[in-house]
Amino acid sequence: MRLILYSKPGCHLCEGLQEKLEQIQNLSFELEIRDITTREDWFSAYQYEVPVLYLSNHRGAEGTEEEGSEKLLPRPSPRASVQQLEEMLRKYLAN
């Protein structure tokens, strides 16, 4: 499983979520950080929305995406603990 975090430099909510995701130890997933300032399509889609978290079931070559392989996850509260974040992810990984 792979989690994709759309983020941008200087976004404190993004940094906080990334830190918590990196602290999760009881779930196995790969975390990919996508800086929305590096691609115009990402920027226009997420400039007012970051952090945005997707669950990807596809392990394609870098830069390739299959339609429908990514699922948007609800944004966790910035106040959520690492444990709460892990429980939320566990629920989505199970489906």
C-alpha positions, -999 to 999 in steps of 0.1 A, spaced: 0 0 0 11 35 -7 -1 68 8 3 99 -13 5 132 5 0 163 -16 19 191 1 37 224 -4 67 241 12 58 261 43 25 244 49 25 237 87 -6 214 84 12 193 57 44 191 78 24 180 109 6 153 90 38 141 74 55 138 108 26 118 122 25 95 92 62 88 96 57 79 132 31 51 125 48 18 132 20 -8 133 9 -3 96 29 -12 66 28 15 38 50 35 16 47 73 20 51 94 -12 52 132 -8 41 152 -38 51 189 -38 22 206 -56 45 235 -66 64 211 -90 34 205 -113 8 229 -126 -20 203 -126 -13 194 -89 -11 231 -80 -43 241 -96 -61 211 -81 -48 213 -45 -35 249 -39 -63 256 -14 -68 221 -2 -34 208 11 -27 186 29 -45 160 7 -40 123 13 -47 95 -11 -45 58 -7 -30 41 -38 -32 3 -45 -11 6 -76 27 2 -76 35 15 -110 67 30 -123 73 64 -109 54 91 -126 28 66 -140 -7 65 -127 -36 43 -135 -71 58 -136 -91 49 -105 -61 35 -86 -61 63 -60 -87 69 -33 -91 102 -16 -90 99 22 -108 124 45 -85 150 59 -75 140 95 -78 167 122 -45 185 129 -52 176 165 -54 139 158 -28 119 176 -5 94 158 -27 66 173 -59 82 160 -44 86 126 -32 50 126 -68 38 135 -83 59 107 -58 45 81 -63 9 94 -100 13 86 -93 24 50 -66 -1 44 -90 -29 55 -115 -19 28 
